[in-house]
Amino acid sequence: MEAAEAQRGRDGGGQRRSPLDVIMSQIRRKRSGSDRKPLGRFLSRTSERTAIPEDAESENRGQSPGAAAPVESQRDAGWGRVCVFLQRLGKKADSRSLSLAHCDLTATDLLELASLLQFLPQLEEMDVSWNELIGGSLTTLTSHLQHVGGIRTLKLCSCRLNADDVAALGEALPSAPVLEILDLSWNSSVGGTLQSLLGKLQPSVRELHLVACQLTAADAAALGGLVAVLPKLCVLDVSCNPQLTQEVDAGGFGQLAASLSHAVSLIVLRLQACGLKPDDLEALGASLRCLPSVRQLDLSCNRSVAGGLSRLASHLPHMAHLESLDLHLCRLRRADLEALIQVLPSLTALTALDVSSNKEAGGAVHQLVSVLPLTQMRRLPMSSCRLTEESFTALALVAPYLRSLDVSWCKVVGGRLPLLMDALQPSVVLELRLSSCGLTTDDLRHLADVCRRGCVSSLRVLDLSYNGSVGDAGWAALFAAGGLGSLEEADLSLRPLTSAPCSAWLPTLLGALPRMPALARLAMQRWGAGPQEEQQLRFSVKNRNIRLDWDPDGSDWKTSSQEESQAEE
C-alpha cells in the first residue's frame, strides 16, 4: 500500500498561532477522568511527601533567610516533583529516559516539564512526539535544554512545530553536544525553515529523521551541505517529501544526491515517496557507488521511476554490503525487473528484497529466485504481484529460508497453499500473511496440520483476513491444532460489506486462547456472534489484556473498503 501522504494538520496554514489560539485550544481540550487522573490526588500526595516536620521547621526559623538547603535535599525534592508530574500523565519515572509521546501535553505542561529538566542531569532520551498542542511554544522547553547536556535522543514528531519552534530548537542545539538522534517527522511547517536548524547540528549526530516535513528543494540543498560535515551520520530518512524533487531548476535533490558521496558512515537511506524520477536515480546511483557501507536502501512508492531503474541498477554492484532493497509500489516494468535481475548476483549480502505491489513482478519470480542468495534470504514479499501458478511454484524454493512470507492479494494461492506450507522449515517463519488469497477449507486444514507438527512454532504474526470462502470446519481445525504458542497477532477479519456467524468455531477459539500466551491482538471484523458468545469472547480477551478489533455490525466498512481498493490497485 502506498505510503501515507496525508500531512499533519496545522493552524493557519503553518503560521504561528496567537497566544489566544493556544489558550482556546487548551480550553477545548478537556481530558476525561479515565484519560488523566485527578490532579488533587497527586497534589495531596506531594504535599504529604514534601511537608516539613514541625521540629525541622522550628530549626529552620533560627537560620538566616539566605541559608541554602542541602544539595541532596534539593535533589530529592526535585526528583519528587518529576515523579508526580510523570505519574499524573500515567508514566513511570526514569532518570535517563523521558517518554511522553501521545500524552496530550499542553503549553502549560511543556512549561512545567521545562522547569523539571534541571532535576534530570542524567537524561539521555526525550520523546514528546504526537503532542500537537505544544506547537508554537517549544521555546519554553528548548530554553532549558542546557540542563540536560548529555541528551542523545530527541524526538518531536507531529507536534505542529512552526518556524519559530524550529528556530528556537536551532538556537538550543549547541547545548546538546552529544546529540545522536533527532526526529522532527510529521511536522509540515518544518519545510522551508530547515536551513536555520541544520547549521547548528553537532558532529555527533548519527540519525536524522525528517519524514513528511514538506521539505523543499532549498531544504534538500541545505541537507546536501550538511551531510559532508556530519562524519557519524548513519541514518537519513527524508521519506514522504515529494517537493524535494519538484523544483528541477533549483537543483536541490541533485545537490543532496551528489553530497551523499561524502556521507562515508551512511548505513540506512530512506527516500520513500519522494517523487523520484529516472534522472534522480542516476544522480543517486553515482553517489551510492562511493558508499559501500550502505545496508538499507528504501526507494519505495516512487511511481515515476518506472522504466528507469536501469539507471540505478548499474551502480548497485558497488554496494557490497547492501542487505535490504525496497522497491515496492514503484510500477516496475519488465525492463526494470530485467535490469535488477542482472545485478542481483553481485549483491551477495542481500537478505531482503521487496518488489511487492508491482504487478509485473509476478511473472519474474522464477528469474528472481534463480539469482538470489536463497539460503540467506529472510524477506521476499510478493503481495499484489499477480502471481501465476509457475511463479507460485518457484516461490516455494525460497520459502524454507524466509522469516516473513507474504503472498497477500494473490488469488492463485487458494487451493495451492499446501505447496508453500510443505516447504517451510520448522521454527523459521515469523510472519505469515495470506490476506485475500481465496483460501479454501482444505487450505486451512492443511495449515492446521503444519501447526500440529510444530513447523510454525515461532510464528508471531498470522494474517488470514478477507478469506470468507473458508468454511467453519477450516477455522475450527486451525484453532484446535495448537502449535501457535508464540503467536502475537492474528487477523481473521472478513471483507467489507460482508458478514458471517462464527458460532460454530468460536468455542474452539476460546478454548485455544490459553495455549496462545503471547497473543496481544486479535482482529475479527464483521464476524457475528450471539450476545452470550460475544460476552464470553470479550471477557476472555479482557482477562488476558488482548486487544480485540471486532465490529460485528461492520460499521467500519468505509475505511476498510478504501484500504481494499488501494490494495487492489
C-alpha positions as semicolon CSV with decimal commas, in nm:
position;residue;x (nm);y (nm);z (nm)
1;M;0,000;0,000;0,000
2;E;0,129;0,341;-0,090
3;A;0,295;0,536;0,188
4;A;0,069;0,772;0,376
5;E;0,100;1,118;0,227
6;A;-0,157;1,290;0,443
7;Q;0,026;1,573;0,613
8;R;-0,030;1,659;0,973
9;G;-0,284;1,937;1,030
10;R;-0,165;2,282;1,120
11;D;-0,329;2,608;1,218
12;G;-0,340;2,891;0,972
13;G;-0,153;2,704;0,700
14;G;0,158;2,656;0,917
15;Q;0,165;3,011;1,055
16;R;0,239;3,079;1,415
17;R;-0,069;3,060;1,636
18;S;-0,154;3,357;1,851
19;P;-0,146;3,319;2,232
20;L;-0,526;3,339;2,230
21;D;-0,546;3,045;1,988
22;V;-0,316;2,839;2,209
23;I;-0,524;2,918;2,518
24;M;-0,852;2,843;2,343
25;S;-0,724;2,511;2,205
26;Q;-0,622;2,412;2,556
27;I;-0,962;2,510;2,695
28;R;-1,132;2,299;2,429
29;R;-0,914;2,006;2,523
30;K;-1,052;1,867;2,848
31;R;-0,921;1,529;2,940
32;S;-1,170;1,279;3,074
33;G;-1,132;1,121;3,414
34;S;-1,017;0,796;3,255
35;D;-0,753;0,978;3,048
36;R;-0,583;1,179;3,318
37;K;-0,607;1,106;3,687
38;P;-0,740;1,377;3,918
39;L;-0,469;1,628;3,993
40;G;-0,586;1,680;4,350
41;R;-0,487;1,328;4,449
42;F;-0,130;1,379;4,342
43;L;-0,106;1,730;4,483
44;S;-0,217;1,599;4,821
45;R;0,039;1,319;4,798
46;T;0,304;1,570;4,704
47;S;0,222;1,793;4,999
48;E;0,239;1,490;5,227
49;R;0,569;1,381;5,074
50;T;0,732;1,723;5,091
51;A;0,577;1,855;5,412
52;I;0,830;1,991;5,664
53;P;0,814;1,830;6,011
54;E;0,740;2,065;6,299
55;D;1,080;2,018;6,463
56;A;1,263;2,078;6,133
57;E;1,052;2,389;6,077
58;S;1,149;2,517;6,421
59;E;1,515;2,465;6,344
60;N;1,485;2,650;6,015
61;R;1,334;2,951;6,188
62;G;1,669;3,015;6,353
63;Q;1,853;3,012;6,019
64;S;1,915;3,318;5,810
65;P;1,674;3,368;5,518
66;G;1,955;3,319;5,266
67;A;2,071;2,986;5,403
68;A;2,065;2,724;5,124
69;A;1,908;2,384;5,176
70;P;2,143;2,085;5,149
71;V;2,210;1,986;4,789
72;E;2,093;1,631;4,847
73;S;1,763;1,750;4,994
74;Q;1,705;1,977;4,694
75;R;1,780;1,691;4,459
76;D;1,533;1,461;4,636
77;A;1,262;1,726;4,633
78;G;1,323;1,789;4,264
79;W;1,305;1,419;4,181
80;G;0,979;1,401;4,374
81;R;0,836;1,674;4,153
82;V;0,946;1,480;3,845
83;C;0,775;1,164;3,974
84;V;0,450;1,349;4,046
85;F;0,447;1,509;3,701
86;L;0,501;1,179;3,524
87;Q;0,256;0,991;3,744
88;R;-0,010;1,246;3,656
89;L;0,045;1,152;3,291
90;G;0,039;0,780;3,364
91;K;0,414;0,739;3,315
92;K;0,690;0,589;3,527
93;A;0,988;0,799;3,622
94;D;1,325;0,716;3,464
95;S;1,626;0,938;3,519
96;R;1,771;0,851;3,178
97;S;1,464;0,826;2,954
98;L;1,162;1,055;2,929
99;S;0,884;0,918;2,706
100;L;0,583;1,150;2,683
101;A;0,452;1,063;2,335
102;H;0,072;1,072;2,291
103;C;0,019;1,243;2,629
104;D;-0,190;1,539;2,507
105;L;0,062;1,780;2,650
106;T;-0,035;2,146;2,654
107;A;0,184;2,455;2,651
108;T;0,138;2,467;3,030
109;D;0,256;2,107;3,063
110;L;0,558;2,189;2,849
111;L;0,646;2,481;3,075
112;E;0,627;2,256;3,381
113;L;0,837;1,992;3,206
114;A;1,099;2,253;3,121
115;S;1,125;2,355;3,487
116;L;1,194;1,992;3,581
117;L;1,487;1,936;3,343
118;Q;1,729;2,074;3,600
119;F;1,650;1,768;3,813
120;L;1,732;1,526;3,528
121;P;2,105;1,577;3,466
122;Q;2,146;1,215;3,352
123;L;1,872;1,234;3,087
124;E;1,973;1,073;2,757
125;E;1,641;1,026;2,573
126;M;1,342;1,262;2,547
127;D;1,035;1,188;2,334
128;V;0,745;1,437;2,330
129;S;0,608;1,326;1,991
130;W;0,241;1,336;1,889
131;N;0,152;1,624;2,121
132;E;0,006;1,872;1,874
133;L;-0,093;2,129;2,136
134;I;0,268;2,223;2,213
135;G;0,325;2,372;1,867
136;G;0,425;2,736;1,889
137;S;0,558;2,706;2,242
138;L;0,868;2,489;2,202
139;T;1,095;2,770;2,316
140;T;0,974;2,713;2,673
141;L;1,142;2,371;2,657
142;T;1,448;2,449;2,447
143;S;1,547;2,739;2,672
144;H;1,615;2,482;2,947
145;L;1,792;2,228;2,728
146;Q;2,129;2,321;2,877
147;H;2,030;2,132;3,194
148;V;2,037;1,803;3,002
149;G;2,362;1,845;2,812
150;G;2,408;1,468;2,790
151;I;2,090;1,411;2,588
152;R;2,146;1,174;2,295
153;T;1,793;1,127;2,154
154;L;1,535;1,400;2,092
155;K;1,203;1,317;1,924
156;L;0,947;1,585;1,835
157;C;0,728;1,409;1,576
158;S;0,388;1,555;1,492
159;C;0,396;1,848;1,734
160;R;0,278;2,113;1,485
161;L;0,609;2,288;1,510
162;N;0,623;2,624;1,333
163;A;0,911;2,838;1,206
164;D;0,969;2,993;1,549
165;D;0,986;2,648;1,708
166;V;1,243;2,531;1,455
167;A;1,450;2,847;1,508
168;A;1,434;2,806;1,887
169;L;1,546;2,444;1,857
170;G;1,834;2,550;1,636
171;E;1,949;2,806;1,894
172;A;1,941;2,539;2,167
173;L;2,124;2,261;1,980
174;P;2,475;2,383;2,082
175;S;2,366;2,293;2,437
176;A;2,338;1,928;2,326
177;P;2,693;1,848;2,212
178;V;2,643;1,468;2,218
179;L;2,302;1,454;2,045
180;E;2,289;1,146;1,822
181;I;1,925;1,111;1,711
182;L;1,696;1,396;1,604
183;D;1,344;1,318;1,478
184;L;1,122;1,602;1,353
185;S;0,898;1,389;1,131
186;W;0,536;1,479;1,054
187;N;0,579;1,849;1,119
188;S;0,469;2,003;0,791
189;S;0,589;2,354;0,877
190;V;0,950;2,240;0,908
191;G;0,976;2,261;0,529
192;G;1,128;2,588;0,417
193;T;1,273;2,661;0,763
194;L;1,525;2,379;0,786
195;Q;1,824;2,598;0,700
196;S;1,803;2,775;1,039
197;L;1,839;2,440;1,213
198;L;2,084;2,235;1,012
199;G;2,381;2,466;1,065
200;K;2,353;2,417;1,441
201;L;2,368;2,036;1,438
202;Q;2,668;1,891;1,617
203;P;2,912;1,641;1,456
204;S;2,783;1,377;1,700
205;V;2,453;1,332;1,506
206;R;2,408;0,976;1,383
207;E;2,039;0,972;1,280
208;L;1,827;1,244;1,118
209;H;1,457;1,176;1,057
210;L;1,254;1,429;0,856
211;V;0,958;1,225;0,727
212;A;0,665;1,422;0,582
213;C;0,802;1,766;0,667
214;Q;0,715;1,923;0,329
215;L;1,083;1,976;0,259
216;T;1,160;2,198;-0,038
217;A;1,439;2,191;-0,296
218;A;1,613;2,459;-0,087
219;D;1,594;2,227;0,214
220;A;1,742;1,947;0,003
221;A;2,030;2,174;-0,096
222;A;2,085;2,264;0,270
223;L;2,083;1,895;0,361
224;G;2,341;1,836;0,089
225;G;2,572;2,087;0,251
226;L;2,518;1,925;0,589
227;V;2,595;1,558;0,525
228;A;2,957;1,636;0,444
229;V;3,011;1,784;0,792
230;L;2,837;1,507;0,986
231;P;3,103;1,235;0,986
232;K;2,897;0,996;1,202
233;L;2,566;1,021;1,012
234;C;2,448;0,665;0,954
235;V;2,068;0,704;0,912
236;L;1,899;0,962;0,689
237;D;1,522;0,942;0,639
238;V;1,354;1,209;0,426
239;S;1,061;0,993;0,311
240;C;0,723;1,138;0,207
241;N;0,866;1,469;0,088
242;P;0,763;1,481;-0,280
243;Q;0,853;1,851;-0,307
244;L;1,221;1,759;-0,280
245;T;1,230;1,673;-0,650
246;Q;0,964;1,907;-0,786
247;E;1,172;2,223;-0,841
248;V;1,409;2,090;-1,106
249;D;1,570;2,428;-1,175
250;A;1,662;2,468;-0,806
251;G;1,873;2,153;-0,826
252;G;1,801;2,074;-0,462
253;F;1,778;1,697;-0,481
254;G;2,066;1,678;-0,727
255;Q;2,285;1,862;-0,478
256;L;2,173;1,634;-0,198
257;A;2,236;1,322;-0,407
258;A;2,583;1,443;-0,505
259;S;2,672;1,525;-0,145
260;L;2,577;1,178;-0,023
261;S;2,908;1,051;-0,160
262;H;3,072;1,227;0,138
263;A;2,849;1,053;0,395
264;V;3,105;0,779;0,449
265;S;2,928;0,637;0,757
266;L;2,582;0,612;0,597
267;I;2,414;0,277;0,659
268;V;2,042;0,349;0,609
269;L;1,897;0,577;0,339
270;R;1,519;0,614;0,309
271;L;1,367;0,808;0,017
272;Q;1,019;0,659;0,015
273;A;0,755;0,860;-0,174
274;C;0,987;1,145;-0,268
275;G;0,868;1,175;-0,627
276;L;1,193;1,036;-0,766
277;K;1,235;1,017;-1,144
278;P;1,488;0,828;-1,360
279;D;1,727;1,128;-1,363
280;D;1,719;1,133;-0,984
281;L;1,805;0,762;-0,975
282;E;2,111;0,819;-1,190
283;A;2,234;1,106;-0,971
284;L;2,170;0,897;-0,661
285;G;2,346;0,592;-0,804
286;A;2,660;0,790;-0,882
287;S;2,693;0,870;-0,511
288;L;2,588;0,532;-0,378
289;R;2,868;0,360;-0,566
290;C;3,102;0,553;-0,335
291;L;2,919;0,425;-0,025
292;P;2,980;0,052;0,012
293;S;2,875;0,080;0,378
294;V;2,503;0,130;0,295
295;R;2,299;-0,167;0,413
296;Q;1,939;-0,049;0,372
297;L;1,806;0,143;0,072
298;D;1,436;0,234;0,055
299;L;1,314;0,378;-0,276
300;S;0,958;0,252;-0,247
301;C;0,642;0,436;-0,353
302;N;0,822;0,635;-0,622
303;R;0,597;0,555;-0,916
304;S;0,772;0,788;-1,160
305;V;1,086;0,572;-1,167
306;A;0,903;0,322;-1,387
307;G;1,114;0,238;-1,690
308;G;1,429;0,399;-1,549
309;L;1,553;0,154;-1,285
310;S;1,843;0,055;-1,511
311;R;1,998;0,396;-1,443
312;L;2,037;0,296;-1,078
313;A;2,091;-0,077;-1,123
314;S;2,430;-0,033;-1,291
315;H;2,562;0,124;-0,969
316;L;2,422;-0,135;-0,728
317;P;2,708;-0,389;-0,762
318;H;2,936;-0,138;-0,586
319;M;2,717;-0,159;-0,274
320;A;2,891;-0,465;-0,140
321;H;2,717;-0,461;0,200
322;L;2,360;-0,391;0,084
323;E;2,125;-0,612;0,286
324;S;1,782;-0,464;0,214
325;L;1,642;-0,310;-0,106
326;D;1,283;-0,183;-0,105
327;L;1,118;-0,111;-0,440
328;H;0,755;-0,184;-0,360
329;L;0,486;0,019;-0,535
330;C;0,719;0,165;-0,799
331;R;0,521;0,047;-1,103
332;L;0,823;-0,152;-1,217
333;R;0,810;-0,267;-1,577
334;R;0,953;-0,582;-1,728
335;A;1,266;-0,393;-1,839
336;D;1,317;-0,264;-1,483
337;L;1,297;-0,614;-1,341
338;E;1,537;-0,750;-1,603
339;A;1,790;-0,477;-1,515
340;L;1,754;-0,568;-1,148
341;I;1,791;-0,941;-1,213
342;Q;2,119;-0,880;-1,396
343;V;2,285;-0,718;-1,094
344;L;2,135;-0,929;-0,814
345;P;2,415;-1,191;-0,826
346;S;2,657;-0,911;-0,727
347;L;2,459;-0,829;-0,412
348;T;2,599;-1,114;-0,207
349;A;2,493;-0,965;0,129
350;L;2,127;-0,921;0,032
351;T;1,876;-1,067;0,280
352;A;1,560;-0,868;0,193
353;L;1,416;-0,765;-0,143
354;D;1,073;-0,603;-0,167
355;V;0,916;-0,578;-0,512
356;S;0,560;-0,622;-0,388
357;S;0,271;-0,422;-0,532
358;N;0,442;-0,429;-0,872
359;K;0,215;-0,633;-1,099
360;E;0,487;-0,725;-1,346
361;A;0,694;-0,883;-1,068
362;G;0,460;-1,181;-1,060
363;G;0,594;-1,302;-1,392
364;A;0,958;-1,266;-1,291
365;V;0,964;-1,474;-0,972
366;H;1,139;-1,768;-1,135
367;Q;1,422;-1,543;-1,264
368;L;1,449;-1,363;-0,928
369;V;1,472;-1,685;-0,733
370;S;1,737;-1,821;-0,971
371;V;1,981;-1,535;-0,895
372;L;1,906;-1,456;-0,529
373;P;2,127;-1,594;-0,248
374;L;1,845;-1,822;-0,134
375;T;1,995;-1,957;0,187
376;Q;2,038;-1,610;0,335
377;M;1,713;-1,451;0,216
378;R;1,483;-1,351;0,503
379;R;1,220;-1,134;0,329
380;L;1,078;-1,156;-0,023
381;P;0,721;-1,018;-0,005
382;M;0,522;-1,083;-0,321
383;S;0,182;-0,941;-0,227
384;S;-0,024;-0,787;-0,508
385;C;0,215;-0,918;-0,773
386;R;-0,021;-1,119;-0,994
387;L;0,149;-1,448;-0,921
388;T;0,093;-1,727;-1,171
389;E;0,095;-2,100;-1,099
390;E;0,452;-2,119;-1,227
391;S;0,574;-1,823;-1,021
392;F;0,397;-1,954;-0,711
393;T;0,578;-2,285;-0,752
394;A;0,909;-2,102;-0,791
395;L;0,842;-1,907;-0,471
396;A;0,826;-2,234;-0,280
397;L;1,202;-2,273;-0,345
398;V;1,288;-1,975;-0,128
399;A;1,011;-2,026;0,131
400;P;1,219;-2,254;0,360
401;Y;1,457;-1,969;0,443
402;L;1,217;-1,676;0,479
403;R;1,139;-1,517;0,816
404;S;0,842;-1,336;0,662
405;L;0,619;-1,494;0,398
406;D;0,370;-1,257;0,231
407;V;0,160;-1,355;-0,072
408;S;-0,147;-1,149;0,014
409;W;-0,386;-1,042;-0,262
410;C;-0,272;-1,327;-0,486
411;K;-0,573;-1,543;-0,579
412;V;-0,355;-1,819;-0,720
413;V;-0,273;-1,922;-0,361
414;G;-0,625;-2,054;-0,298
415;G;-0,628;-2,434;-0,323
416;R;-0,246;-2,445;-0,356
417;L;-0,140;-2,343;-0,004
418;P;-0,001;-2,691;0,079
419;L;0,273;-2,636;-0,181
420;L;0,400;-2,340;0,019
421;M;0,336;-2,481;0,366
422;D;0,515;-2,810;0,299
423;A;0,828;-2,616;0,203
424;L;0,856;-2,446;0,542
425;Q;1,132;-2,547;0,778
426;P;1,042;-2,587;1,147
427;S;1,064;-2,274;1,365
428;V;1,190;-2,043;1,089
429;V;0,898;-1,832;0,965
430;L;0,791;-1,548;1,199
431;E;0,524;-1,381;0,983
432;L;0,268;-1,546;0,756
433;R;0,046;-1,309;0,558
434;L;-0,227;-1,467;0,343
435;S;-0,483;-1,188;0,322
436;S;-0,737;-1,209;0,037
437;C;-0,587;-1,523;-0,116
438;G;-0,909;-1,709;-0,184
439;L;-0,817;-1,978;0,070
440;T;-1,036;-2,286;0,099
441;T;-1,141;-2,502;0,394
442;D;-0,886;-2,764;0,287
443;D;-0,613;-2,497;0,284
444;L;-0,680;-2,419;0,649
445;R;-0,698;-2,787;0,738
446;H;-0,353;-2,828;0,587
447;L;-0,229;-2,522;0,777
448;A;-0,367;-2,684;1,092
449;D;-0,158;-2,995;1,021
450;V;0,150;-2,777;0,978
451;C;0,078;-2,613;1,314
452;R;0,024;-2,950;1,480
453;R;0,366;-3,071;1,357
454;G;0,533;-2,767;1,516
455;C;0,656;-2,622;1,187
456;V;0,534;-2,271;1,276
457;S;0,602;-2,280;1,648
458;S;0,790;-1,947;1,622
459;L;0,515;-1,772;1,425
460;R;0,433;-1,425;1,565
461;V;0,202;-1,277;1,301
462;L;-0,075;-1,464;1,118
463;D;-0,292;-1,271;0,870
464;L;-0,582;-1,472;0,727
465;S;-0,813;-1,176;0,669
466;Y;-1,053;-1,147;0,373
467;N;-1,077;-1,523;0,319
468;G;-1,452;-1,564;0,357
469;S;-1,457;-1,876;0,142
470;V;-1,312;-2,080;0,430
471;G;-1,580;-2,291;0,597
472;D;-1,643;-2,332;0,969
473;A;-1,460;-2,664;0,970
474;G;-1,142;-2,496;0,849
475;W;-1,140;-2,234;1,125
476;A;-1,223;-2,494;1,389
477;A;-0,942;-2,723;1,269
478;L;-0,688;-2,440;1,283
479;F;-0,763;-2,341;1,642
480;A;-0,790;-2,699;1,762
481;A;-0,447;-2,788;1,622
482;G;-0,236;-2,591;1,871
483;G;0,128;-2,512;1,791
484;L;0,083;-2,134;1,800
485;G;0,238;-2,062;2,137
486;S;0,446;-1,770;2,005
487;L;0,165;-1,600;1,814
488;E;0,132;-1,229;1,899
489;E;-0,109;-1,102;1,629
490;A;-0,389;-1,278;1,444
491;D;-0,625;-1,125;1,186
492;L;-0,933;-1,324;1,081
493;S;-1,142;-1,030;0,955
494;L;-1,392;-1,060;0,672
495;R;-1,415;-0,833;0,371
496;P;-1,600;-0,503;0,395
497;L;-1,974;-0,522;0,332
498;T;-1,978;-0,891;0,427
499;S;-2,058;-1,076;0,746
500;A;-2,085;-1,430;0,874
501;P;-2,157;-1,607;1,205
502;C;-1,866;-1,753;1,398
503;S;-2,073;-1,951;1,649
504;A;-1,959;-2,287;1,506
505;W;-1,588;-2,231;1,576
506;L;-1,579;-1,956;1,839
507;P;-1,582;-2,208;2,131
508;T;-1,274;-2,373;1,976
509;L;-1,100;-2,037;1,956
510;L;-1,187;-1,958;2,318
511;G;-1,051;-2,296;2,422
512;A;-0,729;-2,229;2,230
513;L;-0,654;-1,889;2,387
514;P;-0,479;-2,038;2,695
515;R;-0,241;-2,216;2,456
516;M;-0,152;-1,881;2,295
517;P;0,007;-1,697;2,590
518;A;0,184;-1,438;2,372
519;L;-0,129;-1,322;2,185
520;A;-0,163;-0,943;2,213
521;R;-0,401;-0,857;1,925
522;L;-0,695;-1,040;1,772
523;A;-0,887;-0,893;1,476
524;M;-1,228;-1,042;1,389
525;Q;-1,401;-0,762;1,198
526;R;-1,750;-0,842;1,072
527;W;-1,780;-1,187;1,231
528;G;-2,114;-1,210;1,413
529;A;-2,192;-1,387;1,740
530;G;-2,480;-1,418;1,986
531;P;-2,493;-1,199;2,298
532;Q;-2,365;-1,474;2,527
533;E;-2,083;-1,571;2,292
534;E;-1,984;-1,208;2,247
535;Q;-1,974;-1,164;2,623
536;Q;-1,756;-1,473;2,662
537;L;-1,510;-1,352;2,397
538;R;-1,483;-1,001;2,536
539;F;-1,437;-1,137;2,888
540;S;-1,163;-1,376;2,772
541;V;-0,959;-1,115;2,588
542;K;-1,003;-0,857;2,864
543;N;-0,881;-1,109;3,117
544;R;-0,569;-1,160;2,907
545;N;-0,526;-0,792;2,817
546;I;-0,560;-0,881;2,446
547;R;-0,655;-0,600;2,207
548;L;-0,972;-0,706;2,026
549;D;-1,057;-0,546;1,691
550;W;-1,414;-0,659;1,645
551;D;-1,708;-0,482;1,487
552;P;-1,980;-0,739;1,426
553;D;-2,208;-0,474;1,274
554;G;-1,949;-0,376;1,011
555;S;-1,970;-0,004;1,089
556;D;-1,604;0,032;0,990
557;W;-1,676;-0,068;0,629
558;K;-1,595;0,272;0,480
559;T;-1,234;0,279;0,596
560;S;-1,178;-0,087;0,517
561;S;-1,331;-0,052;0,174
562;Q;-1,095;0,231;0,088
563;E;-0,798;0,022;0,205
564;E;-0,914;-0,271;-0,006
565;S;-0,948;-0,056;-0,317
566;Q;-0,596;0,082;-0,275
567;A;-0,453;-0,266;-0,227
568;E;-0,623;-0,394;-0,542
569;E;-0,477;-0,104;-0,741
